[in-house]
Amino acid sequence: MAWEFLKPILTPNALATVQANPIILAYLLGWFLALIAVCLLAWYISFVTGKPYKKPKRPRKDGVEKKSFFDFGKN
């Protein structure tokens, strides 16, 4: 009767299965935790490597810096 706290979320048949073989619930929770960990790792890798790499600006031969369309109105 250790699994009675699951009664509101499980059907009677599912509760009987968990009570008879609780390792199934442990496997399910383990897989969920592993899936969450993999997703967090993938997010962290994409966050760290997703920063744009800026190209170094080469000076122009005539010494005038070329302005972008988005630099309009900036000093």
C-alpha positions in Angstrom: 0.0 0.0 0.0 3.0 2.3 -0.4 1.7 3.6 -3.7 -1.7 4.9 -2.6 -0.6 8.5 -3.3 -0.7 7.7 -7.0 -4.4 6.7 -6.8 -5.7 10.0 -8.0 -3.6 10.0 -11.2 -3.7 6.2 -12.1 -6.4 3.9 -13.1 -7.1 1.0 -10.7 -5.5 -1.4 -13.2 -2.4 0.8 -13.6 -2.1 1.2 -9.8 -2.3 -2.6 -9.3 0.5 -3.0 -11.9 2.7 -0.4 -10.1 2.1 -2.1 -6.8 2.9 -5.5 -8.2 6.1 -4.4 -10.1 7.4 -0.9 -9.0 10.5 -1.2 -11.1 8.4 -0.1 -14.1 7.7 3.2 -12.4 11.4 3.6 -11.6 12.4 2.9 -15.2 9.8 5.5 -16.4 11.1 8.2 -14.0 14.7 7.3 -14.9 14.0 7.7 -18.6 12.3 11.0 -18.0 15.2 12.3 -16.0 17.7 11.1 -18.7 15.6 12.8 -21.4 15.5 16.1 -19.5 19.3 15.9 -18.9 20.0 15.3 -22.6 17.7 18.2 -23.5 19.4 20.5 -21.0 22.8 19.5 -22.3 21.8 20.1 -25.9 20.4 23.6 -24.9 23.6 24.4 -23.1 25.8 23.4 -26.1 23.7 25.4 -28.5 23.7 28.4 -26.1 27.5 28.4 -25.7 28.3 27.8 -29.4 25.5 29.9 -30.8 27.3 33.2 -30.2 28.0 34.8 -33.6 31.6 35.1 -34.5 32.4 38.6 -35.7 34.7 38.9 -38.7 37.5 41.4 -38.2 36.9 44.6 -40.2 39.5 45.3 -42.8 40.4 49.0 -43.3 39.5 50.3 -46.7 42.1 51.6 -49.0 40.7 55.1 -49.1 40.4 55.3 -45.3 36.6 55.9 -45.3 34.6 53.5 -43.2 31.7 52.0 -45.0 28.4 52.4 -43.2 25.7 49.8 -43.1 22.1 50.5 -43.9 21.4 49.9 -40.2 23.9 52.5 -39.1 21.6 55.3 -40.5 21.3 58.1 -38.0 24.2 57.0 -35.8 27.3 59.1 -35.3 
